[in-house]
Amino acid sequence: MGWFDWLRKGPAPVLDHPIFGKVRAAHRPASGPWLWETLDFVQTPRGRADVGFAAGEGGPGPEHERQWQHIVDQLDQFTRQAAPMIGPELAAFLEKPFPDDPWEELEWEGVHLAGEQGPGARFEISYASKSWPDAMITVCFEDEQPTLVRIDD
């Protein structure tokens, strides 16, 4: 029985990745790569993070590792870049101004990696709001610039 046959008939096998720990394919859309997720949080300087991946059948590869390390290294910068987009959206719900330091209101929840490098590279960073614990704030990035903010509660 092949790996894909196993996915169709039962739970996806778990792969042990040297950086991300245990990962499992969550599902595959009608077209495009498999969507993978870590089964445990990954520890970072900003706390624990949930990590998802768009990857082929072998799971996250070196390109995902490089993108992950880049985002972890630049997380404060990406968060400051996204703050002008997050602030008005969140302030409308909270009815209070967004702080100058986004980390006063935000907690890093995780990231979704496409494993892309260079121009056009995409990824998503997710945050929780300290004032609105049920909200999940997701910022989409392209070319290392925030392009969209979604707030789900």
Secondary structure, DSSP 8 states (H G I E B T S, - for coil): --HHHHHHHSS--EEEETTTEEEEEEE--SSS-EEEEESS-EEETTEEEEEEEEE-TT-S-HHHHHHHHHHHHTHHHHHHHHHHHHHHHHHHHHTS---SSGGGTEEEEEEEE----STT-EEEEEEEESS-TT-EEEEEEETTEEEEEEEE-
